[in-house]
Amino acid sequence: MSAGSASPAAVSEAKQPMLQGSPASEAVAGDVAPLLSVEDLHVTFDTPSGTAHVLKGVNLTTAPGEILGVVGESGSGKSVTALSIVRLLRGAGRITSGRILYRGTDLVGLSAAEMTRIRGNEISMIFQNPRSSLNPVFRIGKTLREVLKVHEGLTGRAADARAMELFADVGLPDPASVLKRFPHQVSGGMAQRAMIALALASKPSLLIADEPTTALDVTIQYQIMMLLLRVREESGLAQIVITHNLGVVAELCGRVAVMYAGGIVEEGSTLDIFDDPRHPYTRGLLAARTHARAVGRLQTIPGQVPDLRNRPSGCPFHPRCAYARDICVEVAPPLESDGGHKVACHFSKEIA
């Protein structure tokens, strides 16, 4: 089952991902310089009850034309990583150290005006819950025309023509009608397509999609995935897809980074992660999948994500890990590479 021919049921099952040969699974060939490189990123949030270390040493790279999946439970730091990349942390959140290199330029050191020129033009983001990301008091067309005016300098009939073209490109039926509607007047799938059109309006090089299929039925999920794949194939658009849905990862992403407690605990090709998981947390996520042929009791990972205001010593997963030993309590394992498959676990070879 390739990414181009999968059935909608594969989105929810992802039981036997056959990824070799599919567009989504092809690695970027050669020693291509990263388009984006996140290096040792630390982010904290100040709260009334203390400082939460939400990201602690995140390292990620994305190559041109690649679709990278970032997975993990709620609270693992996926969305904060995305917001840090586009410099949209608000309130008490702040980057305390690390670099975010885009085409060799450190985004952390840019001024607000310089970052505004990068955001949208070079890096676009699709936020969670498309309806809440669209202004409820403006018609969808007004929002899109404003984006085209700011980033492309288009107004009047030229903006209208480009808006119609974008909506047609993302598969919205009757684009002229959708442009006249308010966000509450369209379905979740149509709102998500409108958000993708907004993100693509300025022809960025990198798209960050935060939970792009959440709250959509399985058929619409499949259509959104195929749309993202088509965009990559037609324009070479690199993408970072943040999701908790392993079916989406299996069908869409060529490489996967698994996050836990604000750090990367395992990273590798999608095929390697599904066929040869080496971190206990990754194994737990895969074991907890649901599928149509499931029998018996659903497996779970015991415990919960730690309070990041009071992080566990050593490996942050050790309170929930069946393999944990004394060294896990005392020493945080580094993220080490073995043939391109990276894992942060003292006993990864034993687990494998």
C-alpha positions as CSV (number, residue, x, y, z in Angstrom):
1,M,0.0,0.0,0.0
2,S,1.8,3.1,-1.2
3,A,1.0,6.7,0.0
4,G,-0.5,7.4,-3.4
5,S,-2.9,4.4,-3.4
6,A,-3.8,3.9,0.3
7,S,-7.4,3.5,1.4
8,P,-8.9,5.9,3.9
9,A,-9.0,3.1,6.4
10,A,-5.2,3.1,6.5
11,V,-5.3,6.5,8.2
12,S,-6.8,5.0,11.4
13,E,-5.2,1.6,11.2
14,A,-1.5,2.1,10.0
15,K,-1.0,-1.5,11.0
16,Q,1.1,-2.7,8.1
17,P,2.7,0.4,6.5
18,M,4.4,-0.6,3.3
19,L,6.4,2.5,2.7
20,Q,9.2,1.4,0.3
21,G,8.8,2.9,-3.1
22,S,6.1,5.4,-2.1
23,P,6.7,9.1,-2.7
24,A,6.3,9.8,1.0
25,S,9.0,7.3,2.0
26,E,11.8,8.4,-0.4
27,A,14.7,9.9,1.5
28,V,16.3,13.0,0.2
29,A,19.1,11.7,-1.9
30,G,22.7,12.7,-1.4
31,D,24.3,15.0,1.1
32,V,21.8,17.8,0.7
33,A,22.3,20.8,3.0
34,P,19.4,21.1,5.5
35,L,16.7,23.7,4.7
36,L,16.0,24.0,8.4
37,S,18.2,22.9,11.4
38,V,17.1,23.2,15.0
39,E,20.1,22.9,17.3
40,D,20.0,22.3,21.0
41,L,16.8,24.4,21.4
42,H,15.6,25.2,25.0
43,V,12.3,26.9,25.7
44,T,10.8,27.8,29.1
45,F,7.5,29.1,30.3
46,D,7.1,31.1,33.5
47,T,4.1,30.1,35.5
48,P,2.8,31.2,38.9
49,S,4.0,27.9,40.4
50,G,7.5,27.9,38.7
51,T,9.4,27.7,35.5
52,A,8.4,24.9,33.1
53,H,11.3,23.7,30.9
54,V,9.0,22.8,27.9
55,L,11.8,22.1,25.4
56,K,15.1,20.8,26.6
57,G,17.7,20.4,23.9
58,V,15.6,19.7,20.8
59,N,17.6,18.9,17.6
60,L,15.8,18.6,14.2
61,T,16.7,18.9,10.6
62,T,14.5,19.1,7.5
63,A,15.9,18.8,4.0
64,P,14.4,20.5,0.9
65,G,11.4,18.4,-0.4
66,E,11.3,16.3,2.7
67,I,8.2,15.5,4.8
68,L,9.2,15.1,8.4
69,G,6.7,13.7,10.9
70,V,6.9,14.8,14.6
71,V,4.9,12.6,16.9
72,G,4.3,12.2,20.6
73,E,1.6,12.5,23.3
74,S,-0.1,15.9,24.1
75,G,2.4,17.8,26.2
76,S,5.5,16.4,24.6
77,G,6.5,19.7,23.1
78,K,5.5,19.3,19.4
79,S,3.5,22.5,19.0
80,V,5.9,24.5,21.1
81,T,8.7,23.4,18.7
82,A,6.7,24.6,15.7
83,L,5.8,27.9,17.3
84,S,9.4,28.4,18.3
85,I,10.5,27.9,14.7
86,V,8.2,30.7,13.4
87,R,8.9,32.8,16.5
88,L,5.3,32.9,17.6
89,L,5.7,32.1,21.3
90,R,3.5,34.3,23.3
91,G,3.2,35.5,26.9
92,A,5.6,33.7,29.3
93,G,7.2,31.5,26.7
94,R,10.8,32.3,25.6
95,I,13.7,30.7,23.8
96,T,16.5,30.5,26.4
97,S,19.2,29.0,24.2
98,G,19.9,27.2,21.0
99,R,19.7,28.0,17.3
100,I,17.1,27.7,14.5
101,L,18.9,27.9,11.2
102,Y,16.9,28.5,8.1
103,R,19.1,28.5,5.0
104,G,22.0,29.2,7.3
105,T,20.4,32.2,9.0
106,D,19.7,32.0,12.8
107,L,16.0,32.9,13.2
108,V,16.5,33.3,17.0
109,G,18.6,36.4,16.4
110,L,16.3,38.2,13.9
111,S,14.3,41.3,14.8
112,A,10.5,41.2,14.7
113,A,10.5,43.0,11.3
114,E,13.0,40.6,9.8
115,M,11.1,37.6,11.1
116,T,7.9,39.0,9.6
117,R,9.6,38.9,6.2
118,I,10.5,35.2,6.7
119,R,7.2,34.2,8.2
120,G,4.7,33.5,5.4
121,N,7.1,34.3,2.5
122,E,9.6,31.5,3.4
123,I,8.0,29.5,6.2
124,S,4.2,29.1,6.5
125,M,2.3,27.3,9.3
126,I,-1.1,25.6,9.4
127,F,-2.4,25.9,13.0
128,Q,-4.5,23.4,14.9
129,N,-8.3,23.8,14.5
130,P,-8.7,25.7,11.2
131,R,-11.9,27.4,12.2
132,S,-10.4,29.1,15.2
133,S,-7.4,30.2,13.0
134,L,-9.7,32.0,10.6
135,N,-11.1,35.3,11.9
136,P,-14.8,34.6,12.6
137,V,-15.9,38.2,11.8
138,F,-14.4,38.3,8.3
139,R,-15.4,36.4,5.2
140,I,-12.8,33.8,4.1
141,G,-12.1,35.8,1.0
142,K,-11.2,38.9,2.9
143,T,-8.6,37.0,5.0
144,L,-7.0,35.5,1.9
145,R,-7.0,38.8,0.0
146,E,-5.2,40.4,3.0
147,V,-2.5,37.7,2.8
148,L,-2.1,38.3,-0.9
149,K,-1.8,42.0,-0.4
150,V,0.8,41.8,2.3
151,H,3.0,39.0,0.9
152,E,2.4,39.3,-2.9
153,G,1.4,42.9,-3.3
154,L,-1.8,41.9,-5.1
155,T,-5.1,43.9,-4.9
156,G,-8.4,44.2,-6.7
157,R,-9.0,41.8,-9.6
158,A,-5.5,40.4,-9.5
159,A,-6.0,39.3,-5.8
160,D,-9.5,37.8,-6.6
161,A,-8.1,35.8,-9.5
162,R,-5.2,34.5,-7.4
163,A,-7.6,33.6,-4.6
164,M,-9.8,31.7,-7.0
165,E,-6.7,29.9,-8.3
166,L,-5.5,28.9,-4.9
167,F,-8.8,27.6,-3.8
168,A,-9.2,25.6,-7.0
169,D,-5.6,24.2,-6.4
170,V,-6.5,22.8,-3.0
171,G,-9.7,21.2,-4.3
172,L,-12.3,23.5,-2.9
173,P,-15.6,23.2,-4.9
174,D,-17.1,26.4,-6.1
175,P,-14.2,28.7,-5.0
176,A,-16.2,31.9,-5.6
177,S,-18.9,30.8,-3.2
178,V,-16.3,29.8,-0.5
179,L,-14.7,33.2,-0.7
180,K,-17.9,34.9,0.3
181,R,-18.6,32.6,3.3
182,F,-17.7,33.1,7.0
183,P,-15.6,30.4,8.7
184,H,-18.7,29.0,10.5
185,Q,-20.4,28.5,7.2
186,V,-18.0,25.9,5.9
187,S,-17.2,22.3,6.9
188,G,-14.1,21.3,8.8
189,G,-12.5,19.9,5.7
190,M,-13.3,23.0,3.7
191,A,-11.8,25.2,6.5
192,Q,-8.7,23.1,6.5
193,R,-8.3,23.4,2.7
194,A,-8.8,27.2,3.0
195,M,-6.0,27.3,5.7
196,I,-3.7,25.3,3.4
197,A,-4.5,27.8,0.6
198,L,-3.6,30.7,2.9
199,A,-0.3,29.0,3.8
200,L,0.6,28.4,0.2
201,A,-0.4,31.8,-1.0
202,S,3.1,33.3,-0.8
203,K,4.8,30.1,-2.2
204,P,6.9,29.3,0.9
205,S,9.8,26.8,0.9
206,L,8.7,25.2,4.2
207,L,5.3,24.4,5.5
208,I,4.7,23.4,9.2
209,A,1.3,21.6,9.6
210,D,0.2,21.3,13.2
211,E,-2.3,18.4,13.5
212,P,-3.7,19.0,10.0
213,T,-6.1,16.1,10.2
214,T,-7.4,16.4,13.7
215,A,-11.2,16.4,14.2
216,L,-11.8,15.4,10.5
217,D,-13.5,12.2,9.5
218,V,-11.3,9.5,8.0
219,T,-12.2,10.2,4.4
220,I,-11.4,13.9,4.7
221,Q,-8.1,13.0,6.5
222,Y,-7.1,11.0,3.6
223,Q,-7.9,13.8,1.1
224,I,-5.9,16.3,3.2
225,M,-2.9,13.9,3.2
226,M,-3.1,13.4,-0.5
227,L,-3.3,17.2,-1.0
228,L,-0.1,17.6,1.1
229,L,1.6,14.9,-0.9
230,R,0.6,16.5,-4.2
231,V,1.9,19.9,-3.1
232,R,5.3,18.3,-2.3
233,E,5.4,16.5,-5.6
234,E,4.5,19.5,-7.7
235,S,6.5,22.2,-5.9
236,G,9.1,20.4,-3.8
237,L,7.7,22.0,-0.7
238,A,9.4,20.7,2.5
239,Q,7.0,20.0,5.3
240,I,7.0,19.3,9.0
241,V,3.8,17.5,10.0
242,I,3.0,17.4,13.7
243,T,0.5,14.7,14.6
244,H,-0.4,12.1,17.2
245,N,-1.9,9.9,14.4
246,L,0.5,7.2,13.4
247,G,-1.6,6.3,10.4
248,V,-0.9,9.8,9.0
249,V,2.8,9.4,9.6
250,A,2.8,6.0,7.9
251,E,1.2,7.3,4.7
252,L,2.7,10.8,4.5
253,C,6.2,11.1,6.1
254,G,9.5,9.8,5.0
255,R,11.2,10.4,8.3
256,V,9.9,10.6,11.9
257,A,11.1,12.3,15.1
258,V,9.5,11.0,18.3
259,M,9.2,13.6,21.1
260,Y,8.8,13.1,24.8
261,A,8.9,15.6,27.6
262,G,10.4,18.3,25.4
263,G,13.1,16.3,23.7
264,I,13.7,13.9,20.8
265,V,13.9,10.3,22.0
266,E,14.0,8.6,18.7
267,E,14.4,9.6,15.0
268,G,14.7,7.6,11.8
269,S,13.1,6.7,8.6
270,T,9.4,5.9,8.9
271,L,10.1,2.3,7.9
272,D,12.7,1.9,10.6
273,I,10.6,3.5,13.3
274,F,7.6,1.2,12.5
275,D,9.6,-2.0,11.9
276,D,12.5,-1.5,14.4
277,P,11.5,0.8,17.2
278,R,14.3,1.0,19.7
279,H,13.0,3.4,22.4
280,P,10.4,2.0,25.0
281,Y,8.3,5.1,24.5
282,T,8.1,4.6,20.7
283,R,7.3,0.9,21.2
284,G,4.5,2.0,23.6
285,L,3.0,4.4,21.1
286,L,3.0,1.8,18.3
287,A,1.5,-0.8,20.7
288,A,-1.3,1.6,21.6
289,R,-2.6,1.9,18.0
290,T,-6.1,0.9,17.2
291,H,-7.2,-0.9,14.1
292,A,-10.2,-2.6,12.7
293,R,-9.0,-6.1,13.6
294,A,-8.0,-5.3,17.2
295,V,-9.1,-7.8,19.7
296,G,-8.8,-7.8,23.5
297,R,-7.9,-4.9,25.7
298,L,-6.2,-1.8,24.2
299,Q,-2.6,-1.4,25.3
300,T,-1.6,1.8,27.0
301,I,1.5,3.4,28.3
302,P,1.3,3.6,32.1
303,G,1.5,6.9,33.9
304,Q,1.5,10.3,32.3
305,V,3.7,12.9,30.8
306,P,5.8,14.5,33.7
307,D,5.2,17.9,35.1
308,L,7.8,20.0,33.3
309,R,8.1,22.3,36.2
310,N,9.6,19.4,38.1
311,R,11.3,17.2,35.6
312,P,12.4,13.7,36.6
313,S,16.1,13.1,37.0
314,G,18.0,11.1,34.4
315,C,15.9,9.8,31.5
316,P,12.5,11.7,31.6
317,F,10.7,8.4,30.6
318,H,12.1,6.3,33.4
319,P,9.1,6.6,35.7
320,R,6.9,5.0,33.1
321,C,9.5,2.6,31.6
322,A,9.5,-1.2,32.1
323,Y,13.2,-1.3,31.2
324,A,14.3,1.3,33.6
325,R,17.3,0.6,35.9
326,D,19.4,2.7,38.3
327,I,21.4,4.4,35.5
328,C,18.1,5.6,33.9
329,V,17.2,7.4,37.1
330,E,20.7,9.0,37.4
331,V,21.9,9.8,33.9
332,A,20.0,11.2,30.9
333,P,20.9,9.2,27.8
334,P,22.2,11.1,24.8
335,L,20.6,10.9,21.4
336,E,23.0,8.6,19.6
337,S,23.0,7.6,15.9
338,D,23.4,4.1,14.6
339,G,23.3,4.1,10.8
340,G,21.0,7.1,10.7
341,H,18.6,5.7,13.3
342,K,18.9,7.9,16.4
343,V,17.7,6.9,19.9
344,A,18.1,8.2,23.4
345,C,18.1,5.1,25.6
346,H,20.7,3.3,27.7
347,F,19.3,-0.1,26.6
348,S,18.3,0.5,23.0
349,K,20.4,-2.4,21.7
350,E,18.9,-4.7,24.3
351,I,15.4,-3.6,23.4
352,A,16.0,-3.9,19.7
